[in-house]
């Protein structure tokens, strides 16, 4: 299954140890933030992209914790060079 470039970037951040945190307003999602492993906020995620990743079962949350990448997400993400 092919994934878009934006999905690829988010999954790559998550594969390196990042997380996605959401805040709710009642039952609806009010804000979505993607944190890198260094604690920086990555601005490239919105509600539509978040729902696409959940639909593809690439991310998952358990026990009210932040969303993390799943094994399926690791399979979907292609390796990228880390320019460190």
ABEGO torsion letter per residue (X at the ends): XBBBAAAAAAAAAAAAGBBBBBBBBEABBABBBBBBAAGBBBAABBAAAAAAAAAAGABBBBGGBBBBBBAAAAAABBBBBBBX
